[in-house]
């Protein structure tokens, strides 16, 4: 089951880094600012990673020493932005292996395309680095299992970037669900909506000079470069991405699984498809997923990527209990009675900082298992959209056994892992 919500986890999200240092006293401040406590960070993948680089640079006694992207324009632009922000420019790199080889780098922040997440994280762990890894933590279940195994083998902190696990209002809302404040809760539901346009039909062409496409592909078997793929539309190709369920759905599914206190599903059902546009997108724009668990609990997720996003009255996580409902939205939550009347509401701050601070604290305290989104919990949540995608691709519901493994369906079981480019297959040792 999910670990209990402990006091450090609850309070960690409530305290910004500056306030935390202010409350330590002079001895505590000296320890926090000690050169021995300085954490050197490299950031890989500079779309989402550019914002994370800024957040890490703002933390006490944390220095962004390197930024890296196969697109050197993005690496140079991010380095310039960090220099403007802090007065010191990190080194801009194109090859992530140079980061792993650098003994001065303590931790690596990863926000690359999904096909890179687990293989790169395992490479970093082998090199002795701690890892802050954006969601989803893996492209397929097999490499997610390898990633958890590697985190244990190398005893490093590995945090998944589901930052709501460190927001105090959200933590309080989840605590109230699990405490029975709305009675027995057996169903939870979430939505994701957007108005994404068509990605069109890409043309094969040479990649631009500033992009190392060979490095961008990394562990994925080679395919020709297309002009509508990079830097975002890879999300909608099974070869590199995990669709909307892995892209945004994992945030909500993580909250639903956490609130219901469940681990692995026993049945997974998918419906939907690519309905709105006739283009290169392979993943659904309309996707309904259902997950049943052994203790008579169920989770639903609906992704509608190309329609009106104004869904009224629902939040990112909606819990239905015998005595009412609890809706988590933004940084807080609302409790309603069984007639739909609001009983109480609570708000809270929203920021990446508390989740980053939780990661840095776990490194300094040598307490990797204390993380708010430790990688084993991150993998359990990532597994849900991955199983949903497998159910979609084979066109039928899945029966799952121990640790979510698919049973009695050879075609679906074959989707548990992928093929890798020669020389790039991840391994723990």
C-alpha positions in Angstrom: 0.0 0.0 0.0 1.0 3.7 -0.2 3.1 4.7 2.7 1.4 6.7 5.5 1.4 10.5 5.3 4.1 11.4 7.8 4.7 14.7 9.5 7.7 15.6 7.3 5.8 14.9 4.2 2.8 17.0 5.4 4.9 20.0 6.5 7.5 19.8 3.7 5.0 21.1 1.2 4.0 24.0 3.4 7.4 25.6 3.8 9.1 27.5 1.1 12.9 27.2 1.1 13.5 30.7 2.4 11.1 30.2 5.3 12.6 26.9 6.1 16.1 28.4 6.4 14.8 31.3 8.4 13.4 28.9 11.0 16.6 26.9 11.4 18.4 29.4 13.6 22.0 30.5 13.1 23.5 27.0 13.7 21.0 25.5 11.2 21.7 28.2 8.7 25.4 27.6 8.9 24.8 23.9 8.3 22.5 24.5 5.3 25.0 26.9 3.7 28.1 24.8 4.4 30.1 23.9 1.3 29.7 20.3 2.4 25.9 20.6 2.0 26.0 22.3 -1.4 24.3 20.2 -4.1 25.5 20.6 -7.7 22.7 19.9 -10.1 22.6 19.2 -13.9 19.3 19.6 -15.8 18.6 17.5 -18.9 15.8 18.2 -21.4 15.1 21.9 -21.6 11.4 22.4 -22.3 9.9 21.6 -18.9 13.5 21.4 -17.7 14.1 25.1 -18.3 11.6 25.9 -15.6 12.9 23.3 -13.3 16.4 24.7 -13.7 15.2 28.0 -12.5 13.5 26.4 -9.5 16.6 24.4 -8.5 18.7 27.5 -8.9 16.5 29.3 -6.4 17.0 26.7 -3.6 19.3 27.3 -0.7 22.9 26.0 -1.3 22.0 24.4 -4.6 23.8 25.3 -7.8 22.8 24.4 -11.4 26.2 23.6 -12.9 25.2 22.1 -16.2 22.2 22.3 -18.6 22.0 19.7 -21.4 19.8 19.1 -24.4 20.4 17.5 -27.9 19.2 20.9 -29.2 22.2 23.2 -28.5 20.0 26.3 -29.1 17.9 25.2 -26.1 21.0 24.4 -24.0 22.6 27.8 -24.7 19.3 29.7 -24.2 18.7 28.0 -20.8 22.3 28.7 -19.7 21.8 32.4 -20.5 18.6 32.5 -18.6 20.2 30.9 -15.5 23.1 33.3 -15.7 20.6 36.2 -15.9 18.8 34.8 -12.9 21.8 33.9 -10.7 24.8 35.7 -12.1 26.6 32.5 -13.0 26.2 30.6 -16.2 26.0 26.8 -16.1 27.9 24.9 -18.7 25.7 24.1 -21.8 26.1 20.6 -23.1 24.6 18.5 -25.9 25.6 15.0 -24.7 24.1 13.8 -21.4 26.9 11.3 -21.0 29.3 14.2 -20.2 27.1 15.0 -17.3 27.2 11.5 -16.0 30.9 11.3 -16.3 31.4 14.5 -14.2 32.2 13.7 -10.6 31.3 17.2 -9.4 27.6 16.6 -10.3 25.6 15.4 -7.4 22.1 15.2 -8.8 20.5 15.1 -12.2 17.1 16.6 -13.1 15.5 14.9 -16.1 12.8 16.3 -18.3 13.6 14.7 -21.6 11.2 12.8 -23.9 9.6 9.8 -22.2 11.6 7.2 -24.1 14.7 8.6 -22.4 13.3 8.8 -18.8 14.1 5.4 -17.3 17.2 4.6 -19.4 18.9 7.9 -18.6 17.9 7.7 -14.9 19.5 4.3 -14.6 22.6 5.6 -16.3 22.7 8.4 -13.8 22.3 6.1 -10.9 25.1 3.9 -12.1 27.3 7.1 -12.2 26.4 7.8 -8.5 23.9 10.6 -9.1 20.6 11.3 -7.4 17.7 11.7 -9.8 14.7 14.1 -10.0 12.7 12.5 -12.8 9.7 14.1 -14.6 6.6 12.0 -15.1 5.9 9.5 -16.4 9.0 7.7 -15.0 9.2 5.2 -17.8 8.1 4.4 -21.4 7.1 0.8 -20.6 6.5 -1.3 -17.4 9.7 -3.4 -17.7 12.1 -0.4 -17.6 10.1 1.1 -14.7 10.7 -2.1 -12.7 14.4 -1.8 -13.7 14.4 1.8 -12.5 13.0 0.9 -9.0 15.6 -2.0 -8.8 18.4 0.4 -9.7 17.3 3.0 -7.1 17.5 0.3 -4.4 20.8 -1.1 -5.7 22.6 2.2 -5.8 20.7 3.6 -2.7 20.1 7.0 -4.2 17.2 9.5 -4.0 14.9 9.2 -7.0 11.9 11.6 -6.9 9.2 11.6 -9.6 7.9 15.1 -10.6 4.3 14.7 -9.4 4.7 17.9 -7.4 1.2 17.9 -5.9 2.5 15.3 -3.4 4.3 18.2 -1.8 1.5 20.8 -1.9 0.2 21.3 1.7 -3.5 21.7 0.7 -3.5 18.6 -1.5 -1.7 16.6 1.2 -4.3 17.6 3.7 -7.1 16.7 1.3 -5.7 13.3 0.7 -5.2 12.8 4.4 -8.9 13.6 5.0 -10.0 11.1 2.3 -7.9 8.4 3.9 -9.1 9.3 7.4 -12.7 8.6 6.4 -13.9 12.2 6.6 -16.3 11.5 3.7 -17.0 7.9 4.8 -15.9 4.8 2.9 -14.5 5.8 -0.4 -14.6 3.2 -3.2 -14.5 5.3 -6.4 -12.4 8.2 -7.6 -12.5 9.9 -11.0 -10.5 12.5 -12.9 -10.6 14.4 -16.1 -8.0 16.0 -18.4 -9.3 18.3 -21.1 -7.6 20.5 -23.7 -8.2 22.0 -27.2 -5.1 20.6 -29.0 -5.0 21.1 -32.7 -3.9 18.8 -35.5 -0.2 17.8 -35.7 -0.6 17.5 -39.5 1.4 15.2 -41.7 5.1 15.4 -41.2 7.7 15.2 -44.0 11.0 13.3 -43.8 13.9 15.7 -44.0 17.3 16.3 -42.5 17.3 17.5 -38.9 18.5 21.1 -38.2 22.2 21.6 -37.6 21.7 22.6 -33.9 19.9 19.3 -33.1 21.8 16.0 -32.6 18.9 13.7 -33.6 21.0 10.6 -33.0 21.3 11.6 -29.3 17.7 12.6 -29.2 16.7 9.1 -30.3 19.1 7.5 -27.8 17.6 4.1 -26.6 14.7 4.1 -29.2 15.2 2.1 -32.4 16.1 4.5 -35.2 13.5 6.2 -37.3 13.8 9.0 -39.9 13.5 12.6 -38.7 10.2 14.3 -39.5 9.5 18.0 -39.4 6.5 17.8 -37.1 8.0 15.6 -34.4 10.3 17.7 -32.2 10.0 19.3 -29.7 6.5 18.2 -28.6 4.6 16.0 -31.0 6.6 12.9 -30.1 4.2 12.7 -27.2 1.6 11.3 -29.6 3.7 8.5 -31.1 3.9 5.2 -29.3 7.6 4.8 -30.3 8.6 7.8 -28.1 5.6 8.8 -26.0 2.8 7.6 -23.8 -0.1 9.8 -25.1 -2.2 12.1 -22.9 -2.7 9.5 -20.2 1.0 9.4 -19.6 1.6 13.0 -20.4 -1.0 14.7 -18.1 -3.1 11.8 -16.8 -0.4 10.4 -14.5 -0.7 13.5 -12.3 -4.4 12.8 -11.6 -4.0 9.0 -11.5 -1.3 9.4 -8.9 -3.6 11.4 -6.6 -6.5 9.0 -7.1 -4.3 6.0 -6.3 -2.8 7.8 -3.3 -6.2 8.8 -1.9 -7.7 5.4 -2.3 -4.6 3.8 -0.8 -4.3 1.2 -3.5 -1.3 -0.2 -5.4 -1.7 -2.4 -8.4 -4.9 -3.0 -10.4 -6.5 -6.4 -11.1 -8.4 -5.2 -14.2 -7.8 -2.5 -16.7 -10.3 -1.3 -19.4 -9.8 1.2 -22.2 -12.1 2.9 -24.6 -11.6 5.7 -27.1 -9.4 6.6 -30.1 -8.1 9.3 -32.3 -11.4 10.9 -33.4 -11.0 14.6 -34.1 -8.2 14.8 -36.8 -6.8 12.6 -39.5 -3.1 13.2 -39.1 0.1 11.5 -37.8 -1.1 11.2 -34.2 -1.2 7.5 -33.0 -2.4 8.0 -29.4 -6.0 8.7 -28.5 -7.5 12.2 -28.3 -10.5 10.7 -26.5 -9.6 8.1 -23.9 -11.6 6.6 -21.1 -9.7 4.3 -18.6 -11.0 2.2 -15.8 -8.9 0.5 -13.1 -10.4 -2.1 -10.6 -8.5 -3.1 -7.5 -8.8 -6.2 -5.3 -10.3 -4.4 -2.3 -13.5 -3.3 -4.1 -12.1 0.1 -5.2 -12.1 1.6 -8.6 -10.5 4.5 -10.5 -11.7 6.2 -13.6 -9.8 8.7 -15.9 -11.2 10.5 -18.9 -8.9 12.4 -21.3 -10.5 14.7 -23.9 -7.6 16.5 -25.7 -9.4 18.2 -28.6 -12.6 19.5 -27.2 -14.0 22.3 -25.0 -11.9 22.2 -21.8 -14.6 23.8 -19.5 -15.7 20.9 -17.4 -17.8 22.3 -14.6 -17.7 21.1 -11.0 -14.8 18.7 -11.1 -11.2 19.0 -10.1 -8.1 17.0 -10.9 -9.1 14.4 -8.3 -12.7 13.6 -7.3 -13.3 11.2 -4.4 -16.8 9.8 -3.8 -17.6 8.5 -0.3 -20.7 7.1 1.4 -21.0 10.4 3.3 -20.1 12.9 0.6 -17.4 13.8 -1.8 -14.0 15.5 -1.8 -12.7 17.4 -4.8 -9.0 18.4 -5.1 -8.6 21.3 -7.4 -5.5 23.5 -7.8 -3.8 23.7 -4.5 -6.7 22.9 -2.2 -9.9 20.9 -1.8 -13.7 21.1 -1.3 -15.9 18.8 0.7 -19.5 18.4 -0.4 -22.4 16.5 1.3 -24.5 13.9 -0.4 -26.8 16.5 -1.8 -24.0 18.3 -3.5 -23.8 21.2 -1.1 -20.4 22.6 -0.2 -19.6 21.8 3.4 -16.1 23.4 3.6 -13.2 24.4 1.3 -9.5 24.9 1.8 -6.9 26.5 -0.5 -3.2 26.2 -0.6 -0.1 27.3 -2.5 1.0 25.8 -5.8 4.7 25.7 -6.8 7.5 23.3 -7.8 9.7 24.6 -4.9 8.4 22.4 -2.1 8.8 19.2 -4.2 12.3 20.2 -5.2 13.1 21.1 -1.6 11.9 17.6 -0.5 14.3 16.0 -2.9 17.3 18.1 -1.8 16.5 17.4 1.9 16.4 13.6 1.2 19.8 13.9 -0.4 21.3 15.9 2.5 19.7 13.6 5.1 20.8 10.5 3.2 17.1 9.4 3.4 16.1 8.4 -0.1 13.0 6.4 1.0 11.6 9.5 2.8 10.7 11.2 -0.5 7.2 12.4 -1.0 7.1 10.8 -4.5 9.8 8.1 -4.1 10.3 6.3 -7.4 8.5 3.1 -6.3 5.3 5.1 -5.7 6.0 7.0 -8.9 6.3 3.7 -10.9 3.0 2.4 -9.4 1.2 5.5 -10.6 3.0 5.5 -14.0 2.0 1.8 -14.5 -1.7 2.8 -14.6 -1.6 4.8 -17.9 0.9 2.3 -19.4 -1.5 -0.5 -18.7 -4.4 1.6 -20.1 -2.4 2.2 -23.2 -1.7 -1.5 -23.6 -5.4 -2.3 -23.2 -6.1 0.3 -25.9 -3.6 -1.1 -28.3 -4.7 -4.7 -28.0 -8.4 -3.7 -28.0 -9.6 -5.5 -24.9 -9.6 -5.4 -21.1 -6.6 -6.7 -19.2 -6.5 -9.1 -16.2 -3.6 -8.3 -14.0 -1.9 -10.3 -11.3 1.1 -9.8 -9.0 2.5 -6.2 -9.2 0.2 -5.4 -12.0 1.6 -8.0 -14.4 -0.7 -9.0 -17.3 -2.0 -12.5 -17.2 -3.4 -14.9 -19.8 -2.9 -12.6 -22.8 0.3 -13.2 -24.7 -0.2 -10.3 -27.1 -0.7 -7.8 -24.3 2.2 -9.3 -22.2 4.5 -8.6 -25.2 3.8 -4.9 -24.7 5.3 -5.0 -21.2 8.7 -4.1 -22.7 10.1 -2.6 -25.9 13.0 -3.2 -28.3 16.0 -0.9 -27.9 18.6 0.5 -30.3 21.7 -1.7 -30.1 24.0 -0.7 -27.2 21.3 1.4 -25.4 19.3 -1.3 -23.6 19.1 -0.4 -19.9 20.4 -2.7 -17.2 20.8 -2.3 -13.4 24.5 -3.3 -13.2 
